[in-house]
Amino acid sequence: MSYREGRFWQPDVTVATVVVRDGRLLCVEEHAGNGGGLVINQPAGHLEPDESLPDAALRETLEETGWDVRLTAFIGAYQWKAPETSRHYLRFAFLADVIGHHPERPLDTGIERALWMTPAELLDARERHRSPLVWQVVADALAGRRQPLSVLQQVP
């Protein structure tokens, strides 16, 4: 059954990575689209064709922060509709540990900087979060919500 205009409905599939080091969370300060101001997000982005969800999370984290990470768990899948655009998002969130940093690496277009924030600092900046998914994913990770990475399967 078609959604409208002969097109099937498809949400934007995104990944996000929660990286905790010494009690701080790896975040990005990025320019919101359409001339918006600077917002705060986890390292996150869109799944690319033929890419696995874990590979997308690793790639986006490196591109947006300059940090290499190792995924340790799957936090969960989150569905959200942006009220201002009516776009639907399906976010797959991961927990990861730091492996190394490449400070010389240029960050993705639109990323102002990577920063480490305490959970309290991130919560206090809630009005600047890219979406409600930012805090929800972190809150779930901090509460211990974890699934093994094996729950995700890419079938060849």
C-alpha positions in Angstrom: 0.0 0.0 0.0 1.4 3.4 -0.9 1.8 6.2 1.6 1.1 9.2 -0.6 2.0 10.3 -4.1 2.8 6.7 -5.0 5.7 6.5 -2.6 6.1 4.1 0.2 6.8 5.7 3.6 10.4 5.4 4.7 11.8 6.8 7.9 15.3 8.3 8.1 17.5 5.6 9.6 20.2 7.0 11.9 22.8 5.7 14.3 24.1 7.3 17.5 27.0 6.4 19.8 27.2 7.0 23.5 30.8 7.1 24.6 31.6 7.5 28.3 35.1 8.2 29.6 36.0 9.3 33.1 32.3 10.1 33.8 32.0 12.4 30.8 30.0 11.8 27.5 31.4 12.5 24.1 29.1 15.0 22.4 29.2 17.2 19.3 28.2 20.8 18.9 26.8 21.1 15.4 24.9 23.5 13.3 21.2 22.7 13.0 20.0 22.7 9.4 18.1 25.6 7.8 20.0 28.4 9.5 19.4 27.1 13.0 21.9 27.7 15.8 24.4 25.4 17.4 22.8 22.2 18.9 24.2 19.4 21.0 24.0 15.7 19.9 25.8 12.4 20.3 28.0 11.5 17.4 25.2 10.5 15.1 24.2 10.3 11.5 22.5 8.5 8.6 23.0 4.9 7.6 24.6 4.7 4.2 23.7 2.1 1.5 25.3 -1.4 2.0 26.6 -0.3 5.5 25.9 -2.3 8.6 24.5 -0.4 11.6 27.6 -1.0 13.7 29.9 0.2 10.9 27.7 3.3 10.5 28.1 4.1 14.2 31.9 3.7 14.1 32.1 5.8 10.9 29.9 8.6 12.2 31.8 8.8 15.5 35.1 9.1 13.8 33.9 11.6 11.2 32.2 13.9 13.7 34.6 13.7 16.6 38.0 12.4 15.5 37.7 9.6 18.1 38.0 5.9 17.2 35.8 3.8 19.4 34.9 0.1 20.0 31.3 -0.7 20.3 30.4 -2.6 23.5 26.6 -2.9 23.4 23.4 -2.0 21.7 21.3 0.4 23.7 18.1 0.3 21.7 16.1 1.5 18.8 14.1 4.8 19.0 11.4 6.1 16.8 10.7 9.9 16.7 8.8 12.4 14.5 10.3 15.9 14.3 7.4 18.3 14.9 8.8 21.1 12.8 9.4 19.0 9.7 7.2 15.9 10.2 10.2 13.8 9.3 10.3 10.4 10.9 13.5 9.0 12.4 14.5 5.5 13.4 17.7 5.8 15.6 19.8 2.8 16.5 22.0 3.6 19.6 25.2 2.0 20.7 27.5 2.2 23.7 31.2 2.4 23.0 34.7 2.7 24.6 37.4 5.0 23.4 40.3 3.5 21.4 42.2 6.6 20.3 42.0 10.1 19.1 43.0 11.8 15.8 43.1 15.6 16.7 44.5 16.5 13.3 41.5 15.0 11.5 39.0 17.5 10.1 35.5 17.1 11.5 32.4 16.6 9.3 30.8 19.6 7.6 28.4 21.2 10.1 30.3 20.0 13.2 31.7 22.9 15.2 33.5 20.8 17.8 33.5 17.6 19.8 33.3 18.1 23.6 33.1 16.0 26.7 30.2 16.8 29.0 29.1 15.4 32.3 25.6 13.9 32.4 24.5 16.9 34.5 26.0 19.4 32.0 24.2 17.6 29.1 20.9 17.6 31.0 21.3 21.3 31.9 21.8 22.0 28.1 18.5 20.2 27.2 17.1 23.2 25.4 20.0 22.9 22.9 19.7 19.2 22.2 19.2 18.3 18.6 16.2 16.3 19.5 14.7 14.5 22.6 16.5 11.4 21.5 19.8 12.9 22.7 18.9 12.7 26.4 16.7 9.6 26.1 19.5 7.5 24.7 22.0 8.8 27.3 19.5 8.2 30.1 18.9 4.6 29.0 22.7 4.0 28.7 23.3 5.4 32.2 20.5 3.3 33.6 22.2 0.2 32.3 20.1 -0.6 29.2 22.2 -2.8 27.1 21.8 -5.6 24.7 24.6 -7.7 23.1 25.7 -6.5 19.7 24.7 -9.9 18.4 21.0 -8.9 18.5 21.7 -7.0 15.3 22.0 -9.1 12.2 23.1 -8.1 8.7 22.0 -10.8 6.4 24.2 -11.2 3.3 
